[in-house]
Amino acid sequence: MAEELSLLGMWASPFSCRVKIALKLKGVVQYKYIEEDLFNKSPLLLKYNPINEKVPVLVHHGNPLLESLVILEYIDETWQGYPIFPKDPYERAVARFWAKFIDDKLLPAIRRACWGEEKGRDKAVEEVTKLLQLLEKEIKEKRFFGGETIGLVDIVADVLCLWLRSFEEGSGVELMTREKFPKLSKWSHEFVSTSAVKENLPPKDELTVFLKNLFGS
């Protein structure tokens, strides 16, 4: 199985972490993990992802798959058992919407708020607050975004757990406090406490230093 499936990733990438979590939830533990240095990209990465030369790349039976959201959908459709996407068509569409919302709107806003130009940071912090309020409203009183079990939106929102905390510590900007966002804070604690997530998170202190050096400079 490990010869048929491999994952090219990077330890500090939340996108790589998503794929690891999904495989773990599906019970897929026999695969080859290849750690990439994004400052010195391997010939293998350039071969499998010549388009944007980024991780993660999932290679199954020699066929590469790019982009974490695409990979998550492929994993859900390829391996039976634990459902990552909702079965109901409407709920599945809603989950896809919020996943794109996090990647296309929230994550860029967080980067601007923490590491953007000084004169635009206050506006970026306001934008992040508004976007987080929408997620706070969406999770309602549920344990996870998908209900009682971890699903697509939870996996994509891994950036709101360890990575957001590291962004905040590295930049000195507070974005998601327990006082302002009690539901998201509770969700974050529940999410990182599950074994499938906890086992695949990078060391927080090392992550904070890495992100500060990467974006702070």
Number of C-alpha atoms within 10 A of each C-alpha: 12 13 12 13 18 20 23 21 25 20 16 18 16 24 23 21 24 26 25 25 23 25 20 18 20 19 14 16 12 14 16 16 15 15 14 19 13 13 6 7 12 14 10 12 22 13 11 19 18 11 9 10 16 19 22 28 25 27 20 16 11 12 11 18 18 18 17 20 19 10 20 24 15 13 19 19 12 10 13 10 10 16 18 23 21 16 9 9 10 10 13 15 13 14 20 18 12 21 19 15 16 21 16 11 15 22 18 14 23 25 17 20 26 26 22 17 11 10 8 12 19 15 13 20 20 14 18 23 19 13 18 20 15 12 20 19 12 14 16 13 12 13 18 21 24 19 12 9 14 24 20 24 22 22 24 24 23 22 23 23 19 20 21 20 20 22 27 20 17 21 17 10 16 14 20 20 11 11 8 14 18 13 20 26 18 13 22 19 11 14 22 17 12 11 12 19 21 12 13 17 22 17 11 14 12 11 21 22 15 15 19 18 11 10 14 14 7
